[in-house]
Amino acid sequence: MAKIGINIATGSLQQEEIIVGIDLGTTNSLVAIIHPETKQPVALKEHNSSSLVPSVIHFDEFGNVTVGEEAKKYLITEPQNTIFSAKRLMGKSYNDIKDNASFFSYKVIDDASQAMIKVQAGSKFYTPAELSSFILKELKKRAEHILKTPVNKAVITVPAYFNDAQRQATRDAGKLAGLDVLRIVNEPTAASLAYGLGLHKDSGDKTIAVYDLGGGTFDISILKISNGIFEVLSTNGDTYLGGDDIDNSIVQYWLQQAGVSEDELRTNREFAQGIRLQAEAAKIFLSANDVFDTTFNGDSLTITKQILETLVQPLVDKTIVCCTNALKDAGLKKEAIDVVVMVGGSTRVPLVKESVSRFFGKPVNDTVNPDEVVALGAAIQADILAGNNKDVLLLDITPLSLGIETMGGLMDVLIPRNSKIPNKASRQYTTHKDGQSGMKISVYQGERDMVKDNRKLSEFNLTGIPAMPAGLAKVEVSFLINADGILVVKAKELRSGVEQSIEVKAQQDLTDAELEKMLLDSITHASEDIATRALVEARTEGEQLLTTTEKFIQKNITHLSNEEMAQTATAMQALQLALTMTDKDLIHSKVEELNEISRPYAERIMDQAISTAMRGKTV
Ligand code: AMP
């Protein structure tokens, strides 16, 4: 294994390879490594500056790009050329974000299609992965400058709820920045690692809640570590809830106090930006003091910690509802949580810490810098990948169930929601027509019983199935999700060995709100779904019975009496009619009636066939 020997203090180094940990955040991003001497994770920073690089990109008219603090200065003066929150666009189409389009002050292209989003800055268009790659390039450049060595390998963190397309876009961003992305790691997993949780195989089972309140997003994840194995049990959150909302509520409070209309914020951008910065300064100051007082545009702006807390309370309450939901999804009571880990700059607000601590009934872990904790954990993961800690195995989960469409448009789940990643599942299917040479495999994601209510991820055809009677072909469909959450679907006809596979990179992916809606829908529509599934299954059974009966009669017409023929025809007509209606019990009873009529002659004909076959043979 490559040896690393760096002296960060003097900047001298002798090393073969380094793997950095990167927190690619919505508001801020940063890089961390394991210090070669202390063996502790450290965030990289230039002298006297912050380790945080604002995730902001500015494009000038000549196509020059600046990233970070420099770019942030253009947020007010050149909003159309200054890109923030690119992470929110990763792996999305315009349709996915259209409800929040006004959030972005730059131009997000509305091509009314499901293609991946593009952003326009100047005369050029950029994908979110390209935008993120500018941030990663900047981080790589800084790291190389500080470490005085090339940096080509990285572990990058993403929210636990990121789906395939979002993870893939993050990987692409790394590639574009010249980084070999060795692993995409969940942020809460990284944060837990930074607290040393799960680093020793024999440290016993632990259940951890990771509460992450940043500038613009909130998420809560429940993790379980058992025998060095890390598993995400559930995630919940709100992608439009964070420190920015606290800042906005302080602004509203000041406007109200001064009797200034909110229109001022819309019409006077400089005023809006200026007062927002004051609000953020007040919030940060009040995390350690009781009163904030300043002058702005000649007016006095004051706020006390007490007032701030009344403003923050509703926001905290929302996060607590998410915590309750996450626990419910994990099937746990809050008493089952052993450790609560705080992540994100906004967890520095004392009321946040107190409320979370009260909810879980135990003190929270907040000793590691909440802005750096995820990157530090990513550095630890990088170290594990470098082979320096063989005891740890990391597992993630699938946010929604994955399956394929079967007869009647039903969803057949192969990998249920909240399954561990990596994962593998397979099931056998068969053909329903004689001589059927192809089978369409449509892959869906979601919790509803009918595929039309779920999301289609991909579709392909297994072709070249040799001609055989219906029901004889054995098609094995297997799902494999690798450690990065990328799904590979394979279909193989076992008798002939014909096979086809596809890597599923969803073209259009889910926003959190959609994810939440899909989960909620599955609950609210549960009874309706059960009824629909039962009806579809009854119809499929009825249709199959009609086909087989018809085939049987055609083949054995000479062995049937006229009465048997007439009775069968009547029963078939009755079943056919029932199939056009929505009463599954009626279908079942007509299926039963037809079976009752055909069973005696079917048995008789079979017996005759057997005795003919046996004739002349000694048993
Ligand atoms: P993050 O997205 O984790 O970088 O968090 C950024 C958010 O944390 C911003 O909304 C900051 O205003 C907020 N923040 C940073 N420091 C403090 C502090 N001391 N008190 C309250 N909020 C803070």
Boltz pocket constraint, residues with backbone or C-beta under 6 A from the ligand:
constraints:
  - pocket:
      binder: B
      contacts: [[A, 25], [A, 27], [A, 28], [A, 213], [A, 214], [A, 215], [A, 216], [A, 242], [A, 243], [A, 244], [A, 280], [A, 283], [A, 284], [A, 285], [A, 287], [A, 343], [A, 344], [A, 345], [A, 346], [A, 347], [A, 348], [A, 349], [A, 370], [A, 371]]
      max_distance: 6.0
